[in-house]
Amino acid sequence: MLTQGARKTTDNMKVSVQSVNFNIDSKLVNFIEKKMEHLEKYNDQIIGAEIFLKVQKSSEKENKISEFKILLPGNDVIVKKQSKTFEEGINLSLDSLKRQLVKRKEKQRA
């Protein structure tokens, strides 16, 4: 089951949020959009983002998967995190994305 959660365009960035195996809550979509707005500070060449939130059917407590694909000219940046809650996974993913975007921008300047 794949549910289209939201499509939003910030100033330069098109954000697509999709949920797999559950129906996404508007609060979670708003949480993601708010967090995504901050990514443009780290790299101004972001074209868009594809976000997949999945619930893995297992007995483990950490069954929420957050997968972010940031679309950039050249190579895309992909981060995938597994956690107990989507909010935790989103925060972990965005922290990793920030580091990768900063590193990528520094390489371009060099």
C-alpha positions in Angstrom: 0.0 0.0 0.0 1.5 3.3 -1.1 -0.2 6.5 0.0 0.6 9.9 -1.5 1.1 12.1 1.6 1.9 15.6 0.2 3.5 17.6 -2.5 4.8 20.9 -1.5 7.0 23.4 -3.2 9.1 25.7 -1.1 11.0 28.6 -2.7 13.2 26.4 -4.9 12.5 22.9 -3.7 9.7 20.4 -4.6 9.0 18.0 -1.7 7.2 14.8 -2.2 6.2 12.7 0.9 5.0 9.2 0.5 3.9 6.6 3.1 4.1 2.9 2.7 1.9 0.5 4.8 0.2 3.3 6.7 -1.8 6.5 6.2 0.2 9.6 6.9 -1.0 12.2 9.4 -1.1 15.9 8.4 0.9 16.7 11.6 3.7 14.5 10.4 3.7 16.1 6.9 3.8 19.5 8.5 6.7 18.3 10.7 8.6 17.2 7.6 8.0 20.4 5.7 9.1 22.5 8.6 12.4 20.5 8.9 13.0 20.5 5.1 12.9 24.3 4.9 16.1 24.4 6.9 18.1 22.2 4.5 18.3 25.0 1.9 20.7 26.7 4.3 23.2 24.0 3.8 23.1 23.7 0.0 21.3 26.2 -2.3 21.3 23.9 -5.3 18.7 21.5 -4.0 16.1 20.8 -6.7 13.7 18.7 -4.7 13.3 15.9 -2.2 11.5 12.5 -2.2 10.7 11.2 1.2 9.4 7.7 1.9 8.1 6.7 5.3 7.6 3.0 5.8 6.3 0.8 8.5 8.0 -2.6 8.5 5.8 -5.4 9.6 8.0 -7.0 12.3 8.0 -7.6 16.0 10.9 -5.2 16.5 10.1 -1.8 18.1 12.3 0.0 15.7 10.1 -0.7 12.7 9.7 2.8 11.2 11.9 3.6 8.2 12.6 7.1 7.0 14.2 7.4 3.6 15.2 10.8 2.1 16.4 11.3 -1.4 17.7 14.9 -2.0 17.8 15.8 -5.7 20.9 17.8 -6.6 22.6 18.6 -9.9 24.9 15.6 -10.5 24.5 13.0 -7.8 21.6 12.7 -5.5 22.1 12.3 -1.7 20.2 9.4 -0.1 19.8 8.7 3.6 17.9 5.9 5.2 17.3 5.5 9.0 15.3 3.0 11.1 13.9 4.1 14.4 11.1 3.7 17.0 9.2 6.8 15.8 9.0 8.7 12.5 10.0 11.9 14.2 13.2 10.4 15.5 14.0 8.8 12.1 13.3 12.1 10.4 15.6 14.0 12.8 18.4 11.4 12.4 18.0 11.5 8.6 18.1 15.3 8.5 21.2 15.5 10.7 23.0 13.1 8.4 21.8 15.0 5.3 23.1 18.3 6.7 26.6 16.8 7.2 26.6 15.4 3.7 25.3 18.6 2.1 27.9 20.7 3.9 30.7 18.2 2.9 29.5 18.2 -0.8 29.4 22.1 -0.9 32.9 22.2 0.5 34.1 19.8 -2.2 32.6 22.0 -4.9 34.4 25.1 -3.5 37.8 23.4 -3.5 
